[in-house]
Amino acid sequence: MFVAYDVALELVRALRPVVAQLRRYSPEAADQVERAASSIVLSLAEGRRRHGRDPRRFWDMAHGSAGEIRGALDLADAWGWEVDSARARALLDRELGLLWGSPGAAAPGTRRLQRRDPGLGHGDLFADDQPAERRIRAREPRREMTSFPTWGTASIRRSARWLTSGSGR
Protein backbone atom coordinates (compact mmCIF):
# COMPACT_ATOMS: atom_id res chain seq x y z
CA MET A 1 0.00 0.00 0.00
CA PHE A 2 1.39 3.37 -1.00
CA VAL A 3 0.11 5.64 1.76
CA ALA A 4 1.38 8.93 0.35
CA TYR A 5 -0.30 8.23 -3.00
CA ASP A 6 -3.65 7.43 -1.36
CA VAL A 7 -3.47 10.60 0.76
CA ALA A 8 -2.62 12.62 -2.36
CA LEU A 9 -5.74 11.35 -4.13
CA GLU A 10 -7.85 12.17 -1.09
CA LEU A 11 -6.27 15.64 -1.04
CA VAL A 12 -7.33 16.19 -4.66
CA ARG A 13 -10.91 15.23 -3.74
CA ALA A 14 -10.84 17.64 -0.80
CA LEU A 15 -9.44 20.43 -2.98
CA ARG A 16 -12.25 20.30 -5.57
CA PRO A 17 -14.60 22.63 -3.62
CA VAL A 18 -11.65 24.78 -2.53
CA VAL A 19 -10.61 25.28 -6.17
CA ALA A 20 -14.18 26.22 -7.09
CA GLN A 21 -14.23 28.83 -4.31
CA LEU A 22 -10.78 30.13 -5.30
CA ARG A 23 -11.87 30.48 -8.92
CA ARG A 24 -14.37 33.19 -7.92
CA TYR A 25 -11.53 35.35 -6.61
CA SER A 26 -8.59 34.36 -8.80
CA PRO A 27 -8.78 31.91 -11.70
CA GLU A 28 -4.95 31.89 -11.84
CA ALA A 29 -4.64 30.81 -8.20
CA ALA A 30 -7.24 28.08 -8.75
CA ASP A 31 -5.36 26.78 -11.81
CA GLN A 32 -2.10 26.82 -9.84
CA VAL A 33 -3.65 24.72 -7.06
CA GLU A 34 -5.05 22.27 -9.62
CA ARG A 35 -1.67 21.90 -11.32
CA ALA A 36 0.19 21.48 -8.02
CA ALA A 37 -2.27 18.86 -6.72
CA SER A 38 -2.04 16.93 -9.99
CA SER A 39 1.74 17.17 -9.82
CA ILE A 40 1.79 15.54 -6.38
CA VAL A 41 -0.18 12.51 -7.59
CA LEU A 42 1.75 12.17 -10.83
CA SER A 43 5.17 12.58 -9.18
CA LEU A 44 4.35 9.93 -6.59
CA ALA A 45 3.07 7.54 -9.26
CA GLU A 46 6.18 7.98 -11.37
CA GLY A 47 8.59 7.85 -8.43
CA ARG A 48 7.05 4.62 -7.21
CA ARG A 49 8.14 2.90 -10.41
CA ARG A 50 11.76 4.09 -10.19
CA HIS A 51 14.67 2.34 -8.50
CA GLY A 52 17.82 3.32 -6.64
CA ARG A 53 18.03 6.95 -5.60
CA ASP A 54 15.88 8.18 -8.48
CA PRO A 55 12.56 8.01 -6.54
CA ARG A 56 13.86 10.59 -4.09
CA ARG A 57 13.82 13.23 -6.81
CA PHE A 58 10.11 12.56 -7.45
CA TRP A 59 9.26 12.56 -3.72
CA ASP A 60 11.02 15.94 -3.46
CA MET A 61 9.02 17.31 -6.39
CA ALA A 62 5.80 16.10 -4.77
CA HIS A 63 6.85 17.73 -1.50
CA GLY A 64 7.49 21.01 -3.32
CA SER A 65 4.08 20.89 -4.99
CA ALA A 66 2.40 20.26 -1.63
CA GLY A 67 4.21 23.30 -0.26
CA GLU A 68 2.96 25.27 -3.25
CA ILE A 69 -0.64 24.38 -2.37
CA ARG A 70 -0.06 25.43 1.22
CA GLY A 71 1.29 28.76 -0.04
CA ALA A 72 -1.76 29.29 -2.26
CA LEU A 73 -4.13 28.62 0.65
CA ASP A 74 -2.13 30.96 2.88
CA LEU A 75 -2.27 33.59 0.16
CA ALA A 76 -6.06 33.23 -0.09
CA ASP A 77 -6.28 33.81 3.67
CA ALA A 78 -3.98 36.84 3.41
CA TRP A 79 -6.15 38.35 0.67
CA GLY A 80 -9.24 37.78 2.81
CA TRP A 81 -10.90 35.44 0.33
CA GLU A 82 -13.59 33.25 1.87
CA VAL A 83 -12.32 29.77 1.17
CA ASP A 84 -13.22 26.79 3.37
CA SER A 85 -9.96 24.85 3.33
CA ALA A 86 -9.89 23.15 6.76
CA ARG A 87 -10.21 19.56 5.47
CA ALA A 88 -7.78 20.18 2.61
CA ARG A 89 -5.26 21.71 5.04
CA ALA A 90 -5.48 18.68 7.35
CA LEU A 91 -4.81 16.31 4.44
CA LEU A 92 -2.10 18.62 3.13
CA ASP A 93 -0.34 18.55 6.51
CA ARG A 94 -0.52 14.76 6.52
CA GLU A 95 0.85 14.59 2.97
CA LEU A 96 3.69 16.96 3.79
CA GLY A 97 4.48 14.85 6.85
CA LEU A 98 4.54 11.64 4.82
CA LEU A 99 6.74 13.18 2.18
CA TRP A 100 9.08 14.69 4.74
CA GLY A 101 8.96 11.69 7.07
CA SER A 102 7.77 13.33 10.28
CA PRO A 103 6.73 10.77 12.91
CA GLY A 104 3.22 12.12 13.55
CA ALA A 105 2.05 12.00 9.96
CA ALA A 106 0.91 8.39 9.81
CA ALA A 107 -2.73 7.60 10.33
CA PRO A 108 -3.66 5.78 13.55
CA GLY A 109 -3.08 2.06 13.10
CA THR A 110 -0.77 2.59 10.11
CA ARG A 111 2.81 1.52 10.56
CA ARG A 112 5.47 3.14 8.46
CA LEU A 113 8.94 2.01 7.54
CA GLN A 114 11.80 3.67 9.32
CA ARG A 115 14.53 5.22 7.22
CA ARG A 116 17.28 2.67 7.00
CA ASP A 117 19.57 4.38 4.55
CA PRO A 118 19.85 8.15 4.86
CA GLY A 119 21.13 8.29 1.29
CA LEU A 120 17.86 6.97 -0.06
CA GLY A 121 15.56 9.08 2.10
CA HIS A 122 11.79 9.05 2.06
CA GLY A 123 11.63 5.44 3.28
CA ASP A 124 8.45 6.29 5.17
CA LEU A 125 6.21 6.55 2.12
CA PHE A 126 5.28 2.87 2.01
CA ALA A 127 3.21 0.94 4.53
CA ASP A 128 4.61 -2.28 5.98
CA ASP A 129 2.19 -4.42 3.98
CA GLN A 130 4.01 -3.80 0.70
CA PRO A 131 5.69 -6.82 -0.92
CA ALA A 132 8.95 -7.82 0.74
CA GLU A 133 10.75 -7.57 -2.60
CA ARG A 134 9.77 -3.87 -2.87
CA ARG A 135 10.91 -3.12 0.70
CA ILE A 136 14.29 -4.72 0.09
CA ARG A 137 14.77 -2.94 -3.24
CA ALA A 138 13.91 0.41 -1.64
CA ARG A 139 16.70 -0.10 0.92
CA GLU A 140 19.43 -1.25 -1.47
CA PRO A 141 22.17 1.30 -1.97
CA ARG A 142 22.68 2.52 -5.48
CA ARG A 143 25.26 0.53 -7.36
CA GLU A 144 27.58 2.65 -9.41
CA MET A 145 30.59 1.82 -11.52
CA THR A 146 33.76 2.94 -9.87
CA SER A 147 36.57 4.33 -11.94
CA PHE A 148 40.14 3.22 -11.47
CA PRO A 149 42.59 5.77 -10.12
CA THR A 150 44.86 7.33 -12.66
CA TRP A 151 48.48 6.73 -11.77
CA GLY A 152 51.52 8.45 -13.17
CA THR A 153 54.17 6.46 -14.98
CA ALA A 154 56.63 6.76 -12.08
CA SER A 155 54.28 5.06 -9.63
CA ILE A 156 53.48 2.35 -12.18
CA ARG A 157 57.22 1.65 -12.62
CA ARG A 158 57.72 1.46 -8.84
CA SER A 159 54.79 -0.91 -8.53
CA ALA A 160 56.06 -3.08 -11.36
CA ARG A 161 59.57 -3.19 -9.82
CA TRP A 162 58.14 -4.12 -6.44
CA LEU A 163 56.00 -6.88 -7.92
CA THR A 164 58.81 -8.41 -9.98
CA SER A 165 61.59 -8.13 -7.41
CA GLY A 166 59.59 -9.48 -4.50
CA SER A 167 61.62 -7.29 -2.17
CA GLY A 168 59.15 -4.48 -1.55
CA ARG A 169 61.76 -1.71 -2.20
N, C-alpha and C positions, 0 to 999 in steps of 0.2 A: 504494500500500500504506500503510495506516495503522498504523504500528508500535506506537504506544501502545495502540491498541485491541486488537491481537493479543496484546500482552503482558498486558493486563488480563484477557482471556479465559483465558490460560494461568495467570494468578494465581488466578482463580476455581477452576480445576481443581486447582491445588496446595493451595488452602485447604479443599477438601472434607474431607480426613481431619483437618485441623487443627480445623475446626469441630466435627467429631464428637468429637474428644478434649476440646475446650473444653466441650462440652455436658455432659460428665460432672461437671465442676466448677462451671460457671455457665451455665445456659441463656441468661441475659440477655446475657452476654458473647458467646456463640456467635451469638445473633440479631443483635447489634450488628455483628459481623464480617461476617455474611451481608449485612446491609443496606448496609454500607459498600462491600463488594466489588461488589455489584450497582449501587450508585450510581456507582462508577468507570466501569463499562462503559456504563451508560445516559447518563451525562454526556458521555462521549467520543462516543457515537453521536449524541447530539443536537447537540453542539457542532460536529461535523463538517459538519452540514447548514446551519450558520449562516454569515453573511457579515459583513464589516466587523470591528468590534471585539467583536462579540457572542460569538464562540467563546471568547474569552479567559475570560469569566465561567464557562463550562462546564469549561474546562481547570483553572481555579482550584478549582472545586468537586470535580473528580476528584482533584486534588492533596490537598485537605483530607481527602477520604475515605480516600485512601491513607495519610495521616498518622494517621488514626483507627485503621486496621488495625494500623499499627506500634505505636501506643499500647496497643491491646488485647493484642498479643503480648508487649510489654514488661511489661504488667500481669500476664499469666499467669506470666511468669518471676519477677516480684517476689513473687507469691503462692506460688511453688514448685510450680505445677501442671506435671505432666509432659505437655508438648505438644511434638511433633516438628515444628518450624516452620522448619527450615533452608532447604528448597527455597522455601517461600513467602516467607521473608525475602529470599532472593536475587532472586526475581522482583519483590518489593515494592520493593527498592532500585533495580532497573532501571526500574520504572514511575515511581517518584518522580524519578529522574534524567531520564527522558524528559519528564515533565510540568514539571519545573523547567528543563530544558535544560542539565544538566551534561554536559561533553564526554565523560566516560567511560561514559555510559549506553548508548550504541549497541552493538548486538551486533557481533562481528567480521565484517567484510565488508559491513556496512550503513552506507551514507552517509546523513547527515542534512543537512537544510537549515540554513544559518546564519541567525540572526536578521538580517533586513535592515531592519526597521522596529521600533525599540524600543517604539513605541506599540502595535503589534499583539501582540508577545510570543508566546511558545510556537510559534515558527516551526519548531522542531525536531521536531514531532510526526509529520511526514510524511516518508516516504522519498523519494528523488529520482525514483523510477519512477512517481510520481503524474502524472496528465495535466498538460500544460503549462498548460492553462486554469486548473486548480485552484491551481497554484503562483503564477500571476500574480495571481489573485483574492485569495489569502491575503496577498499583499504590498501590495495597493492600500490607500492610506490611506482612512479613512472620509470620505465626502463628506457634509458637513452644510450646511444652509442658513445663510447668514450674515445677520445682521440689519443694517439700516442704522443708522448712528449717529443719535441724536436731537440735533438742533441747536436752539438757542434762536432766537427770532425776530430778535434783533439780528444774529446771525451769518448768518442767511439773507438779511437786508436788505443786509449788507455784501457778501455773495457776489453777490447780484443786481445791486447797484450796480457792482461790479467787472466783472461779465460784460457789462453794457450799456454802460458807459462806455469799456471797452477800455483804460483808463489804469492799472489795477492799484492805485489808491489807495482 
